[in-house]
Structures are given as structure tokens and as C-alpha cells.
Amino acid sequence: MKINNFKYGLLFAVLLIGLYFVTRYGLCQLYTPEWGARRIFGFVAMIILVPAVVGRVKFSTIAFLGYILGLVAGELFGRVDVVKPYFYNHYGWLILILIFTFSCAVGWYVEYGVRRKG
């Protein structure tokens, strides 16, 4: 393992730990960030950290940004019914998972699918 790969892994680990504490404890009044921190954050962290340590920084960057975008979009567009209680009809979790999955596919394509000639 190269030293640069270790540095990138450490950088993503610090960013993910910070994001966890912000979403779990700082934004606990919002549904999607708190749900994501409780339910899927461990899986997301491994999907982002392992490629960063191996040297696939583009994939990890795109997946990390996709997770953040999924949190924001899920919270903004996830609420369906305003009559029932707040957490009852909230599909932010689905939006989060779909955007994160799509960002992983884009990151994989950018990392492996684009071949440069030379």
C-alpha cells in the first residue's frame, strides 16, 4: 500500500466520522440524515473507504458526494403527505439509497470505464 493511498483513506475516514456525528447528533430532528446515520452509514463508509485505501480516489470522491447529495435530496423531496405525522410518509430513505447507488455506478464508470489511450 502506497503512502498516498493511506493518506486518502485517512482523509475519507475523518470526513466520514465528521459526517456521521453531524448527521446522527447534529441533524437528529431531520428524518433522512438521522435515518441514514442509523441504518446504512456503516455500509456506506466501507464502500467509500476501501476503494480509497486501494487507490481508487475518484470512485470514493464521487460516492461520498453522492451520499451527501442523497441526504439533501431525500430530505427535501422525500415527504409525501403533509397531513399525517412527519415521519409517517417520508421516502427520503429511498431517494438516499437510489442516489448513492447511482453515484457508485458513475464513480465505477469514471474509475474503470473510461480508458485513456496512451
NUPA-629460 format. One record per residue (C-alpha): residue in three letters; chain; y, x, z. Coordinates in pm, whole numbers, plus 50000, padded with zeros to 5 digits. Each point is the difference from the previous one (the first is absolute). Layout:
N
Ala,A,Y,X,Z .
...
END
This chain:
118
Met,A,50000,50000,50000 .
Lys,A,50338,50134,49900 .
Ile,A,50285,50027,50245 .
Asn,A,50219,49771,49785 .
Asn,A,49734,49730,50010 .
Phe,A,49992,50026,50378 .
Lys,A,50379,49968,50009 .
Tyr,A,49989,49687,49784 .
Gly,A,49726,49853,50218 .
Leu,A,50205,50073,50310 .
Leu,A,50311,49848,49841 .
Phe,A,49816,49680,49909 .
Ala,A,49841,49987,50346 .
Val,A,50343,50014,50166 .
Leu,A,50137,49737,49761 .
Leu,A,49704,49771,50060 .
Ile,A,50015,50037,50378 .
Gly,A,50371,49917,49990 .
Leu,A,49937,49703,49773 .
Tyr,A,49725,49876,50232 .
Phe,A,50223,50001,50307 .
Val,A,50288,49839,49812 .
Thr,A,49786,49721,49857 .
Arg,A,49783,49942,50307 .
Tyr,A,50259,50017,50274 .
Gly,A,50341,49995,49831 .
Leu,A,49940,49711,49761 .
Cys,A,49756,49800,50208 .
Gln,A,50201,49681,49950 .
Leu,A,49926,50010,49625 .
Tyr,A,49660,49888,49876 .
Thr,A,49903,50233,49716 .
Pro,A,50095,50340,50151 .
Glu,A,49834,49916,50331 .
Trp,A,49689,49860,49829 .
Gly,A,49974,50307,49778 .
Ala,A,50029,50234,50297 .
Arg,A,49730,49814,50193 .
Arg,A,49751,49925,49725 .
Ile,A,50003,50246,49711 .
Phe,A,50213,50297,50099 .
Gly,A,49705,50226,50080 .
Phe,A,49849,49947,49657 .
Val,A,50336,50045,49831 .
Ala,A,50064,50322,50192 .
Met,A,49667,50148,49891 .
Ile,A,50056,49898,49639 .
Ile,A,50337,50176,50009 .
Leu,A,49913,50304,50214 .
Val,A,49673,50120,49848 .
Pro,A,50136,50044,49646 .
Ala,A,50312,50171,50138 .
Val,A,49789,50258,50183 .
Val,A,49791,50058,49687 .
Gly,A,50315,50056,49794 .
Arg,A,50053,49665,49829 .
Val,A,50358,49954,50117 .
Lys,A,50110,49769,49720 .
Phe,A,49729,49749,50090 .
Ser,A,50087,50014,50369 .
Thr,A,50372,49961,49932 .
Ile,A,49953,49699,49772 .
Ala,A,49754,49837,50242 .
Phe,A,50233,50057,50296 .
Leu,A,50296,49851,49815 .
Gly,A,49780,49711,49885 .
Tyr,A,49904,49925,50358 .
Ile,A,50365,49988,50105 .
Leu,A,50087,49784,49698 .
Gly,A,49708,49770,50087 .
Leu,A,50128,49963,50356 .
Val,A,50348,49905,49882 .
Ala,A,49886,49769,49719 .
Gly,A,49736,49838,50219 .
Glu,A,50254,49918,50266 .
Leu,A,50259,49874,49754 .
Phe,A,49776,49792,49775 .
Gly,A,49701,49922,50220 .
Arg,A,50128,49693,50178 .
Val,A,49889,49683,49824 .
Asp,A,50080,49706,50225 .
Val,A,50307,49986,50219 .
Val,A,49900,49683,50186 .
Lys,A,49698,50139,50184 .
Pro,A,50015,50279,50259 .
Tyr,A,50101,50341,49869 .
Phe,A,49661,50175,49995 .
Tyr,A,49803,49703,49873 .
Asn,A,50057,50017,49625 .
His,A,50094,50361,49937 .
Tyr,A,49838,50182,49711 .
Gly,A,50177,50329,50055 .
Trp,A,49668,50168,50079 .
Leu,A,49869,49911,49653 .
Ile,A,50314,50126,49829 .
Leu,A,49977,50323,50202 .
Ile,A,49638,50061,49903 .
Leu,A,50059,49921,49631 .
Ile,A,50306,50226,49969 .
Phe,A,49828,50283,50186 .
Thr,A,49690,49970,49781 .
Phe,A,50216,49998,49687 .
Ser,A,50193,50305,50120 .
Cys,A,49672,50183,50063 .
Ala,A,49892,49921,49643 .
Val,A,50333,50125,49866 .
Gly,A,49977,50311,50216 .
Trp,A,49649,50068,49877 .
Tyr,A,50115,49958,49640 .
Val,A,50295,50234,50051 .
Glu,A,49783,50257,50177 .
Tyr,A,49690,49991,49779 .
Gly,A,50071,49787,49695 .
Val,A,50292,50187,49852 .
Arg,A,49870,50316,49840 .
Arg,A,50246,50260,49888 .
Lys,A,49936,50208,49695 .
Gly,A,50029,50370,50044 .
END
